[in-house]
């Protein structure tokens, strides 16, 4: 008796879908998996945006780049239907100590002592000098110490050279805002998939955005949908719960990302792999 053996192979479209899901899950782990804790017990602390969120921008009201920061915040708030308030203040002491607020400092890099003074005004604490080389940063995002869950974004104001280019500044701000809202880590990647992943295989910084994203990709929109709009559906805020939700509801998150594309077009990089 001869037994027939049937082999089933996925179609090219299905193979591409499986590959995309695997790639996105790998990036999710790189961006969000705990570095020093067990994944099953690690709680994620993204920015909670249930009520009106305050964005307190410390900057000169005459700064040209201020309009870009404001429009980027407003675009994300509109896409994810979130209430917000943007306040422009001259100095750190004018930023209220609101829970889950985002403080943005746009100015020349003041160095460690300058940041120490800024942080003292905001939190009565000091920055951790061992963690960040404050004097060498173009931009960074950290979470402020104390009883609140406030994020702090620094954007260095450089008046000459490539780093004064508004297109470059916008891309940097989108990346830092993404980190602040999602609590994601910096990641490296040689593909345009994002959380604004970094590919250092470029000859000069002027060529940085030939291989690096200038804006958000489909993955980023899916991650924001999960964190900003779906996190309340989770029984616990452990990393493992976020990862499971991302995998189980992958297609739903992708559809939500596609639906938001028209609103977010101004801060999306159209070159992203797989498109939106």
C-alpha positions in Angstrom: 0.0 0.0 0.0 1.3 3.4 -0.9 0.5 6.3 1.4 0.3 9.7 -0.1 2.2 12.4 1.6 0.8 15.9 1.3 3.0 18.9 1.8 1.5 22.3 2.3 3.6 25.4 1.6 2.5 29.0 2.3 1.8 31.3 -0.6 4.3 34.1 -1.3 1.8 36.6 0.3 1.5 34.4 3.4 5.3 34.0 3.6 5.7 37.7 3.4 3.1 38.2 6.2 4.9 35.7 8.4 8.3 37.3 7.8 6.8 40.8 8.6 5.3 39.6 11.8 8.5 38.0 12.9 10.5 41.1 12.1 8.1 43.4 13.9 8.1 41.1 17.0 11.9 41.1 17.0 11.9 44.9 16.9 9.3 45.1 19.7 11.5 43.0 21.9 14.6 45.1 21.1 12.7 48.3 21.8 10.8 47.3 25.0 12.2 44.1 26.5 13.7 44.7 30.0 17.5 44.9 30.1 18.0 44.0 33.8 14.8 42.3 34.9 12.9 39.1 34.1 10.5 39.7 31.3 7.6 38.0 32.9 7.7 40.3 36.0 8.8 43.5 34.4 6.2 46.3 34.3 6.3 48.8 31.4 5.7 52.4 32.3 4.8 54.2 29.0 3.2 57.6 29.2 -0.5 57.3 30.3 -2.7 59.6 28.2 -6.2 59.1 29.6 -6.8 62.7 30.5 -5.5 66.0 29.2 -1.7 65.7 28.9 0.5 68.7 29.5 3.5 69.4 27.2 5.6 72.1 28.8 8.2 73.5 26.4 11.0 75.5 27.8 12.1 77.7 24.9 12.2 81.3 23.5 8.7 82.0 22.0 10.5 83.4 18.9 12.2 80.1 18.0 11.4 79.0 14.5 11.7 75.3 15.5 9.0 75.8 18.1 6.3 75.5 15.5 7.6 72.2 14.3 7.6 70.8 17.9 4.0 72.0 18.5 2.7 70.7 15.2 4.3 67.3 15.8 2.6 67.0 19.2 -0.7 68.2 17.8 -0.5 65.7 15.0 -0.1 62.7 17.3 -2.7 64.0 19.7 -5.2 64.3 16.8 -4.4 60.9 15.3 -4.9 59.1 18.6 -7.7 61.3 19.8 -6.0 62.6 22.9 -6.6 65.8 24.8 -3.5 67.9 25.4 -2.2 71.3 26.5 1.0 72.9 25.2 2.6 75.5 27.4 5.6 77.6 26.3 7.6 78.9 29.3 10.9 80.8 29.6 12.4 78.8 32.4 12.0 75.4 34.1 10.4 76.7 37.3 7.3 77.6 35.2 6.6 74.0 34.4 4.1 72.6 36.8 4.7 69.2 38.5 1.9 67.4 36.6 1.8 63.6 36.8 2.6 62.1 33.4 3.5 65.4 31.8 6.3 65.8 29.2 8.9 68.6 29.7 10.8 69.7 26.6 13.9 71.8 26.9 15.0 73.5 23.6 18.2 75.5 24.0 22.0 75.3 23.9 23.5 72.4 25.8 24.2 73.7 29.3 26.5 70.8 30.3 26.2 68.8 33.4 26.1 71.7 35.9 23.4 73.4 33.8 21.3 70.3 33.7 21.8 69.9 37.4 20.3 73.3 37.9 17.4 72.6 35.5 16.6 69.3 37.2 16.8 70.9 40.6 14.0 73.3 39.5 11.9 70.5 38.1 12.4 67.8 40.7 14.6 68.9 43.6 17.0 66.2 42.3 20.1 65.9 40.1 20.7 64.0 36.9 22.7 60.8 37.0 26.0 61.8 35.5 27.1 58.1 35.1 24.2 57.4 32.8 24.3 60.2 30.3 27.3 62.2 29.0 25.2 65.5 29.2 27.9 67.6 27.5 28.0 65.5 24.3 24.3 65.1 23.5 22.4 66.5 20.5 19.2 65.2 22.2 18.0 62.7 24.8 15.0 61.6 26.7 15.0 60.5 30.3 12.3 60.0 33.0 12.4 62.5 35.8 12.9 61.2 39.4 10.3 61.7 42.1 6.7 60.6 42.6 5.5 61.5 39.1 6.0 59.8 35.8 7.2 62.8 33.9 9.4 62.6 30.8 12.1 65.1 30.0 13.2 65.7 26.4 16.3 67.8 25.6 16.8 69.2 22.1 20.1 70.9 21.5 19.9 74.3 19.7 22.8 74.4 17.3 22.9 77.4 15.0 25.4 76.3 12.4 26.2 73.2 10.3 24.0 70.2 9.5 22.6 70.1 13.1 20.8 73.4 12.5 18.9 72.0 9.6 15.2 72.0 10.4 14.5 68.7 8.6 17.2 67.0 10.8 15.9 68.6 13.9 12.3 67.5 13.2 13.5 63.9 12.7 15.4 64.0 16.0 12.4 65.5 17.8 10.1 62.8 16.4 12.4 60.1 17.7 12.7 61.6 21.2 9.0 62.2 21.5 8.4 58.6 20.4 10.8 57.4 23.2 9.0 59.7 25.7 5.5 58.4 24.9 6.4 54.8 24.6 9.2 54.2 27.1 11.2 52.5 24.3 14.9 52.0 24.2 17.3 53.0 21.4 17.6 50.2 18.9 19.9 49.5 15.9 18.8 48.2 12.6 19.9 48.2 9.0 16.3 48.4 7.7 13.8 51.2 7.7 11.4 49.6 10.1 11.9 52.0 13.1 11.3 52.9 16.4 13.5 55.4 14.7 16.2 52.7 14.6 19.8 53.7 14.1 22.0 52.5 11.3 25.6 53.8 11.8 26.9 52.5 8.5 27.1 56.0 7.0 30.2 57.9 6.0 29.2 61.2 7.6 26.3 62.6 9.6 25.2 64.5 6.5 24.4 61.1 5.0 22.6 59.9 8.2 19.1 60.0 6.8 20.0 58.2 3.6 19.9 55.0 5.7 17.9 56.1 8.8 14.2 57.0 9.2 13.2 60.7 9.1 9.8 59.9 10.6 7.5 57.2 11.9 6.9 53.8 10.2 4.1 51.4 10.3 5.6 49.6 13.3 5.7 52.9 15.3 2.1 53.6 14.6 1.2 50.1 15.8 3.2 50.5 18.9 1.6 53.8 19.7 -1.9 52.3 19.1 -1.1 49.6 21.6 0.4 51.9 24.2 -1.9 54.9 23.9 -5.2 53.3 23.1 -5.1 49.6 24.1 -3.0 49.4 27.3 -6.2 49.6 29.4 -7.4 46.4 27.8 -4.4 44.6 29.4 -5.0 42.8 32.7 -1.5 43.8 33.9 1.1 46.3 32.5 3.9 43.7 32.4 6.1 43.7 29.3 5.0 40.1 28.5 1.3 41.3 28.4 2.2 44.0 25.9 4.2 41.6 23.7 1.4 39.0 23.8 -1.2 41.7 22.8 1.0 42.9 20.0 1.3 39.4 18.5 -2.3 38.3 19.0 -3.8 41.5 17.7 -1.1 42.1 15.1 -3.5 42.5 12.1 -5.9 44.8 14.1 -3.0 47.1 15.1 -1.8 47.1 11.5 -5.3 48.1 10.3 -5.4 50.9 12.9 -2.0 52.1 11.8 -3.2 52.3 8.2 -6.3 54.2 9.2 -4.3 56.8 10.9 -1.8 57.3 8.1 -3.6 60.3 6.5 -3.6 62.3 9.8 0.1 61.4 10.5 1.4 61.9 7.0 3.5 64.9 8.0 5.6 62.9 10.4 5.7 59.6 8.5 8.7 58.4 6.5 7.3 57.1 3.2 10.4 55.0 2.6 9.7 52.6 5.4 9.8 48.9 4.6 6.3 47.4 4.0 4.8 50.8 3.8 1.6 51.8 5.6 
